[in-house]
Amino acid sequence: MKNIITSLILLLALSACNGLESTANNSPDDGDDKKTVDVKVSSDMTTSDDRLPPVETREANTDYEPAFEGQTRVAGVKTSTPYKVELITEDLRSPWGAVMLPDGRLLVTEKAGVMRIVDVETGQVSEAITGLPEVDDRGQGGLLGLALAPDFDSSRMVYWVFSERVKGGNHTAVAKGRLADNEARIEDAEVIYRATPTYDGKLHYGGRVVFDENGDLFVSIGERSDRETRVKAQDLNVSIGSIIHITTEGEPVSDNPFIDQDNAEPEIYSYGHRNPQGLAFHPVTGELWSGEFGPRGGDELNLIKPGNNYGWPVITYGIEYMGAAIGDPVIQQKEGMEQPVYYWDPVLSPSGMTFYSGTNMPEWENNLFMGGLNSSHIARLVIEDNRVVGEERLLTDKSERFRDVIQGNDGALYTITDAGNLYKIDKE
């Protein structure tokens, strides 16, 4: 018996010596005023079932209990197929959103209010494309996400989200316009939607836009951060703190969940969101997924369903930046409010995201890739039956804020960073 106890003590000691580093645990919305330090994971550490340990090893901000097993800190995974990361250009200026044109070049938005085209073969960056409405680029505002019309080959129509300055403040707005044949300007730019209410702030605009299979738009809208506005994420009379579903004319889609409900904005598809900056459709199921900033901790991955309430600020796995608990009472689960499929504590700072549907990297099939800002990495999530079963961190050596991740029509991944860099990620 004594020998067994001694062996156990030695085993625990060896485990402690081989443990992972624990670091600071601040988790800002957009990471604009905080930094984290790198977490190094030993690649030869595996659990008893040959899976890697969770990639997150730092102390959590809270002792909140997840609603179900695997909702946070799942087992780690590691890509086995050799891949390469290529720097395409360093010449962008605070890029925010990217989309691939039919010919393989990238159309990119820059926060200050211009678009540019990048030739991914040469790295050449175009002059600023003019003709866009003026943006309010204070704080987290500016020119944000964009999408090409499904018929772009013939229409050349582009749709984008931006923060619009008006009397009394600003708001998230959606616009459209035609990319001129000479690609020097956007023609006939028109604002088709403005989120309500207007507010004089500079945070939490949301800002992603994607087309559904019917040619309508889903747009993510933040709740503007401040305590007086965050509560409106639970108010169906306004559209901040929601994901909306609109036509290309800015009208609510006819089968929206609140289309016939009194005292509800008909464009709202889901609500109770904080600052969703990622939207993507699963390539097999067609379901809409969203990435969302929590406060300090509690960043979320959500499966978006029509009419559902995602809980902010009533339920959250995060806390205030100064450390205070959120909510009265302080709860993480409540009937009638959706749980995140996955959450991070202390931090991911999730921005743009995409599901991988290419053939270059078969082991990545249907995996979700999310750009991390304050966390300075790209998160790869393996999802099975709408549950995250594995997590990997990519590009941790770059120490950059990854603002958007897209898949090109060449089967490679492309990512832009706040520093102005564009990287290509593809098989060797």
C-alpha positions as CSV (number, residue, x, y, z in Angstrom):
1,M,0.0,0.0,0.0
2,K,2.8,2.3,0.9
3,N,4.5,1.8,-2.5
4,I,1.2,2.6,-4.3
5,I,0.8,5.9,-2.4
6,T,4.4,6.8,-3.1
7,S,3.9,6.1,-6.8
8,L,0.8,8.3,-6.9
9,I,2.7,11.1,-5.2
10,L,5.5,10.9,-7.8
11,L,2.9,10.8,-10.6
12,L,1.2,13.9,-9.4
13,A,4.5,15.7,-9.0
14,L,5.6,14.8,-12.6
15,S,2.2,16.0,-13.9
16,A,2.7,19.3,-12.1
17,C,6.1,19.8,-13.6
18,N,4.8,19.1,-17.1
19,G,1.8,21.5,-16.6
20,L,0.9,24.4,-18.9
21,E,1.6,28.0,-18.2
22,S,-1.0,30.1,-16.5
23,T,-1.2,33.7,-17.5
24,A,-3.3,36.9,-17.0
25,N,-7.0,36.7,-17.7
26,N,-8.4,40.0,-19.0
27,S,-11.0,39.7,-21.7
28,P,-11.9,43.0,-23.3
29,D,-14.7,43.3,-25.9
30,D,-12.5,44.2,-28.9
31,G,-9.2,44.0,-27.2
32,D,-8.5,47.7,-27.9
33,D,-7.1,48.5,-24.4
34,K,-5.7,45.2,-23.1
35,K,-3.1,42.6,-23.9
36,T,-2.6,39.0,-23.1
37,V,0.6,36.9,-23.0
38,D,1.1,33.8,-25.1
39,V,0.2,30.4,-23.8
40,K,2.6,27.7,-24.7
41,V,1.2,24.1,-25.1
42,S,3.4,21.1,-25.0
43,S,2.6,19.1,-28.2
44,D,3.4,15.7,-26.6
45,M,0.9,16.0,-23.8
46,T,-2.1,13.7,-24.2
47,T,-4.9,12.6,-22.0
48,S,-5.7,8.9,-21.2
49,D,-7.8,8.6,-24.4
50,D,-5.0,10.1,-26.6
51,R,-6.6,13.5,-26.9
52,L,-4.6,16.6,-26.2
53,P,-5.5,18.6,-23.1
54,P,-7.6,21.8,-23.4
55,V,-5.7,24.6,-25.1
56,E,-6.8,27.1,-22.4
57,T,-4.9,26.6,-19.2
58,R,-5.1,30.0,-17.6
59,E,-7.2,30.7,-14.5
60,A,-10.8,31.5,-15.4
61,N,-12.3,34.8,-14.3
62,T,-15.1,33.1,-12.4
63,D,-16.1,29.8,-10.9
64,Y,-19.3,29.6,-12.9
65,E,-20.4,26.1,-13.8
66,P,-21.1,25.4,-17.5
67,A,-24.6,24.2,-18.4
68,F,-23.3,21.0,-19.9
69,E,-20.1,19.0,-20.4
70,G,-18.0,20.4,-23.3
71,Q,-19.4,23.9,-23.2
72,T,-15.9,25.3,-22.5
73,R,-12.3,24.0,-22.4
74,V,-12.8,20.9,-24.5
75,A,-10.0,18.6,-25.4
76,G,-7.3,20.0,-27.7
77,V,-6.7,18.9,-31.3
78,K,-3.7,19.3,-33.5
79,T,-3.6,19.5,-37.3
80,S,-1.6,16.6,-38.7
81,T,-1.5,17.6,-42.4
82,P,1.5,19.9,-43.1
83,Y,0.3,23.5,-44.0
84,K,2.0,26.8,-44.7
85,V,1.3,30.4,-43.8
86,E,2.2,32.9,-46.4
87,L,2.3,36.7,-45.9
88,I,0.6,38.2,-48.9
89,T,0.9,41.9,-48.0
90,E,1.7,44.2,-45.1
91,D,0.2,47.3,-46.8
92,L,-3.4,47.3,-45.6
93,R,-4.6,49.9,-43.1
94,S,-6.7,48.5,-40.2
95,P,-8.6,46.1,-42.4
96,W,-11.9,44.9,-41.0
97,G,-13.7,42.6,-43.5
98,A,-12.7,40.6,-46.6
99,V,-14.4,38.8,-49.4
100,M,-13.0,37.0,-52.5
101,L,-14.0,38.3,-55.9
102,P,-14.8,35.8,-58.6
103,D,-11.3,36.2,-60.2
104,G,-9.5,35.3,-56.9
105,R,-8.6,38.8,-55.7
106,L,-9.8,40.1,-52.4
107,L,-12.0,43.0,-51.8
108,V,-11.2,44.4,-48.3
109,T,-12.7,47.1,-46.1
110,E,-10.6,49.4,-44.0
111,K,-11.8,50.9,-40.8
112,A,-11.2,54.5,-41.8
113,G,-13.8,54.2,-44.6
114,V,-12.4,52.8,-47.8
115,M,-12.3,49.6,-49.7
116,R,-9.2,48.2,-51.5
117,I,-8.6,45.2,-53.8
118,V,-5.6,42.9,-53.1
119,D,-4.1,40.7,-55.7
120,V,-3.2,37.6,-53.7
121,E,-0.7,36.4,-56.3
122,T,1.4,39.5,-56.3
123,G,0.4,41.2,-53.0
124,Q,-0.4,44.4,-54.9
125,V,-2.9,46.6,-53.0
126,S,-5.1,49.0,-55.0
127,E,-5.7,52.7,-54.4
128,A,-8.7,53.5,-52.2
129,I,-12.0,52.8,-53.8
130,T,-14.1,56.0,-53.5
131,G,-17.8,56.7,-53.4
132,L,-18.8,55.2,-50.1
133,P,-20.8,57.1,-47.4
134,E,-18.7,58.7,-44.7
135,V,-18.1,56.6,-41.6
136,D,-17.7,57.4,-37.9
137,D,-14.5,55.6,-37.2
138,R,-14.1,56.6,-33.6
139,G,-13.5,53.7,-31.2
140,Q,-14.8,50.4,-32.7
141,G,-16.7,52.2,-35.5
142,G,-15.8,52.6,-39.1
143,L,-16.3,50.6,-42.3
144,L,-17.0,47.0,-41.2
145,G,-18.1,43.8,-42.8
146,L,-19.1,43.3,-46.4
147,A,-20.6,40.7,-48.8
148,L,-20.9,40.3,-52.5
149,A,-24.4,39.9,-54.1
150,P,-24.9,36.3,-55.2
151,D,-25.2,37.6,-58.8
152,F,-22.1,39.8,-58.5
153,D,-20.7,38.5,-61.8
154,S,-23.5,40.4,-63.6
155,S,-24.7,43.0,-61.1
156,R,-21.3,43.9,-59.4
157,M,-23.3,44.8,-56.3
158,V,-21.5,45.0,-52.9
159,Y,-23.2,45.2,-49.5
160,W,-21.5,46.5,-46.4
161,V,-22.0,47.5,-42.8
162,F,-20.7,50.8,-41.3
163,S,-21.1,53.1,-38.4
164,E,-23.0,56.2,-39.6
165,R,-22.6,59.6,-37.9
166,V,-25.9,61.5,-37.6
167,K,-27.3,64.3,-35.5
168,G,-27.5,62.9,-31.9
169,G,-24.9,60.2,-32.3
170,N,-24.4,57.2,-34.6
171,H,-25.7,53.8,-35.4
172,T,-25.0,50.6,-37.3
173,A,-26.0,51.0,-40.9
174,V,-26.2,48.8,-44.0
175,A,-25.5,50.1,-47.5
176,K,-25.1,48.8,-51.0
177,G,-23.5,50.0,-54.2
178,R,-22.1,48.9,-57.5
179,L,-18.4,48.3,-57.9
180,A,-17.6,50.3,-61.1
181,D,-16.2,48.4,-64.1
182,N,-12.9,50.3,-63.6
183,E,-12.9,49.3,-59.9
184,A,-12.1,52.9,-58.9
185,R,-15.3,53.7,-57.1
186,I,-18.6,52.4,-55.7
187,E,-21.5,53.7,-57.8
188,D,-24.9,54.7,-56.6
189,A,-24.1,54.0,-52.9
190,E,-27.4,53.8,-50.9
191,V,-28.0,53.2,-47.2
192,I,-30.8,50.5,-47.0
193,Y,-31.0,50.0,-43.2
194,R,-30.3,51.9,-40.0
195,A,-30.3,50.2,-36.6
196,T,-32.3,51.8,-33.8
197,P,-31.9,53.7,-31.6
198,T,-29.2,56.3,-32.6
199,Y,-26.8,56.6,-29.7
200,D,-23.8,58.8,-29.0
201,G,-21.2,56.2,-28.3
202,K,-18.2,54.5,-30.0
203,L,-18.5,50.8,-29.1
204,H,-20.3,47.6,-30.1
205,Y,-21.6,48.0,-33.6
206,G,-21.6,44.3,-34.5
207,G,-20.9,44.6,-38.2
208,R,-21.0,41.3,-40.1
209,V,-23.2,40.7,-43.1
210,V,-23.9,37.4,-45.0
211,F,-26.3,36.3,-47.8
212,D,-28.6,33.4,-47.2
213,E,-29.6,30.9,-49.9
214,N,-32.6,33.0,-50.8
215,G,-30.6,36.2,-51.5
216,D,-31.5,37.9,-48.3
217,L,-29.2,39.4,-45.7
218,F,-28.3,38.5,-42.2
219,V,-26.6,41.4,-40.3
220,S,-25.2,41.4,-36.7
221,I,-25.8,44.5,-34.6
222,G,-24.2,45.2,-31.3
223,E,-25.9,46.7,-28.2
224,R,-23.6,49.7,-28.0
225,S,-21.9,48.6,-24.8
226,D,-23.0,51.2,-22.2
227,R,-25.2,50.2,-19.3
228,E,-28.0,52.3,-20.5
229,T,-28.0,50.6,-23.9
230,R,-27.1,47.1,-23.1
231,V,-30.5,46.4,-21.4
232,K,-32.1,47.2,-24.8
233,A,-30.7,43.9,-26.1
234,Q,-33.8,42.4,-24.4
235,D,-36.1,45.0,-26.0
236,L,-37.8,44.0,-29.2
237,N,-38.9,47.6,-29.9
238,V,-35.3,48.4,-30.9
239,S,-32.8,46.5,-33.2
240,I,-29.6,47.0,-31.3
241,G,-28.3,43.8,-29.7
242,S,-29.8,41.6,-32.4
243,I,-29.3,39.7,-35.6
244,I,-31.6,41.0,-38.3
245,H,-32.9,39.4,-41.5
246,I,-33.6,41.9,-44.3
247,T,-34.0,42.0,-48.1
248,T,-31.6,43.8,-50.4
249,E,-33.9,46.7,-50.2
250,G,-33.6,46.8,-46.4
251,E,-37.1,45.5,-45.7
252,P,-37.8,42.7,-43.2
253,V,-37.9,39.2,-44.7
254,S,-41.6,38.1,-44.8
255,D,-41.2,35.0,-42.6
256,N,-39.2,36.7,-39.8
257,P,-40.3,35.5,-36.3
258,F,-41.7,38.8,-35.2
259,I,-43.1,40.0,-38.5
260,D,-46.7,40.2,-37.2
261,Q,-46.0,40.9,-33.5
262,D,-47.0,44.2,-32.0
263,N,-44.2,46.2,-30.2
264,A,-41.4,44.3,-32.0
265,E,-39.2,45.4,-34.9
266,P,-40.1,43.1,-37.8
267,E,-36.5,42.8,-39.0
268,I,-35.3,41.1,-35.8
269,Y,-34.3,37.4,-36.3
270,S,-32.7,36.8,-32.8
271,Y,-32.0,39.0,-29.9
272,G,-30.2,39.2,-26.5
273,H,-26.8,39.6,-28.2
274,R,-23.9,41.7,-26.9
275,N,-21.5,42.4,-29.8
276,P,-21.7,39.7,-32.5
277,Q,-18.9,40.1,-35.0
278,G,-18.9,36.7,-36.6
279,L,-21.6,35.2,-38.9
280,A,-21.2,32.0,-41.0
281,F,-23.4,29.2,-42.4
282,H,-22.5,25.6,-41.8
283,P,-21.7,24.1,-45.2
284,V,-23.7,20.9,-44.6
285,T,-26.6,21.9,-42.4
286,G,-27.0,25.4,-43.7
287,E,-27.5,26.6,-40.1
288,L,-26.4,30.1,-39.1
289,W,-23.7,30.4,-36.4
290,S,-22.5,33.5,-34.7
291,G,-19.4,34.5,-32.6
292,E,-20.0,37.1,-29.9
293,F,-17.9,39.1,-27.5
294,G,-18.6,38.6,-23.8
295,P,-17.5,41.1,-21.2
296,R,-14.4,40.0,-19.2
297,G,-14.7,36.3,-20.1
298,G,-17.8,34.7,-21.6
299,D,-17.1,35.1,-25.3
300,E,-19.6,32.9,-27.1
301,L,-20.3,30.7,-30.1
302,N,-24.0,30.5,-30.7
303,L,-26.2,28.5,-33.1
304,I,-28.8,31.1,-34.3
305,K,-32.4,30.1,-34.4
306,P,-35.3,32.4,-35.4
307,G,-37.0,34.2,-32.5
308,N,-34.6,33.0,-29.8
309,N,-33.3,35.1,-27.0
310,Y,-29.5,34.7,-26.3
311,G,-29.7,36.2,-22.9
312,W,-27.5,39.3,-22.7
313,P,-27.3,41.0,-20.2
314,V,-29.5,38.8,-18.0
315,I,-27.3,35.7,-18.3
316,T,-23.6,35.6,-19.0
317,Y,-20.4,33.6,-18.2
318,G,-18.5,36.9,-18.0
319,I,-18.0,39.7,-15.5
320,E,-17.5,43.5,-15.7
321,Y,-14.0,44.6,-16.7
322,M,-13.4,45.9,-13.2
323,G,-14.4,42.5,-11.8
324,A,-18.0,43.0,-10.6
325,A,-20.6,40.3,-11.3
326,I,-23.3,41.0,-14.0
327,G,-27.0,40.6,-13.4
328,D,-29.5,40.7,-10.6
329,P,-29.6,37.9,-9.7
330,V,-26.2,36.7,-11.0
331,I,-27.1,33.7,-13.2
332,Q,-25.7,31.9,-16.2
333,Q,-28.8,29.9,-17.2
334,K,-32.4,30.9,-17.4
335,E,-35.5,29.2,-19.0
336,G,-36.4,30.8,-22.3
337,M,-32.8,32.0,-22.9
338,E,-30.4,30.2,-25.1
339,Q,-27.1,28.8,-23.9
340,P,-24.0,29.3,-26.0
341,V,-22.8,26.2,-27.8
342,Y,-19.4,27.1,-26.5
343,Y,-17.8,29.8,-24.4
344,W,-14.3,31.1,-23.5
345,D,-13.1,32.3,-20.2
346,P,-10.8,34.2,-19.9
347,V,-10.7,35.3,-23.6
348,L,-10.9,34.7,-27.3
349,S,-12.2,38.1,-28.5
350,P,-13.9,36.5,-31.5
351,S,-14.2,38.5,-34.7
352,G,-14.7,37.2,-38.3
353,M,-15.2,33.5,-38.8
354,T,-15.8,30.9,-41.5
355,F,-16.5,27.2,-41.9
356,Y,-14.0,25.2,-44.0
357,S,-15.5,23.5,-47.0
358,G,-12.5,23.1,-49.2
359,T,-10.6,20.0,-50.3
360,N,-7.0,21.1,-49.7
361,M,-7.1,20.2,-46.1
362,P,-9.5,17.2,-45.7
363,E,-9.1,17.0,-41.9
364,W,-10.4,20.5,-41.6
365,E,-13.7,19.6,-43.4
366,N,-16.6,21.5,-41.8
367,N,-14.4,22.9,-39.0
368,L,-15.0,26.4,-37.8
369,F,-12.2,29.0,-37.9
370,M,-12.6,32.1,-35.8
371,G,-10.3,35.1,-35.7
372,G,-9.1,36.1,-32.2
373,L,-8.3,39.7,-31.5
374,N,-7.0,40.1,-27.9
375,S,-6.1,36.3,-27.9
376,S,-3.8,36.8,-31.0
377,H,-4.6,33.5,-32.6
378,I,-7.1,31.8,-34.9
379,A,-9.3,29.2,-33.2
380,R,-10.0,26.0,-35.0
381,L,-13.1,24.3,-33.6
382,V,-14.2,20.7,-34.4
383,I,-18.0,20.5,-34.2
384,E,-20.0,17.3,-34.1
385,D,-23.8,17.2,-33.7
386,N,-23.8,21.0,-32.9
387,R,-21.3,20.5,-30.1
388,V,-17.6,21.6,-30.0
389,V,-15.5,18.5,-29.4
390,G,-12.0,19.8,-30.1
391,E,-10.1,23.1,-30.2
392,E,-6.8,24.2,-31.7
393,R,-4.9,27.5,-31.8
394,L,-3.3,28.5,-35.1
395,L,-0.8,31.3,-35.9
396,T,0.1,31.9,-32.3
397,D,3.5,32.9,-33.3
398,K,2.3,36.1,-35.1
399,S,1.2,38.0,-32.0
400,E,-1.4,39.8,-34.1
401,R,-5.1,40.6,-33.8
402,F,-7.0,38.5,-36.4
403,R,-9.9,40.5,-37.6
404,D,-11.4,38.3,-40.2
405,V,-11.0,34.8,-41.6
406,I,-12.5,33.7,-45.0
407,Q,-12.1,30.7,-47.3
408,G,-11.1,31.6,-50.9
409,N,-12.5,29.9,-53.9
410,D,-9.1,28.2,-54.2
411,G,-9.7,26.2,-51.0
412,A,-7.2,28.2,-48.9
413,L,-8.0,30.3,-45.9
414,Y,-7.2,34.0,-45.8
415,T,-7.0,36.2,-42.7
416,I,-6.5,39.9,-42.2
417,T,-5.1,41.5,-39.0
418,D,-5.5,44.9,-37.4
419,A,-1.8,45.5,-38.2
420,G,-2.6,45.6,-41.9
421,N,-1.3,42.1,-42.8
422,L,-3.0,39.6,-45.1
423,Y,-2.0,35.9,-44.7
424,K,-2.8,32.8,-46.8
425,I,-3.1,29.5,-45.0
426,D,-2.9,26.4,-47.2
427,K,-1.5,22.9,-47.5
428,E,2.2,22.6,-48.1
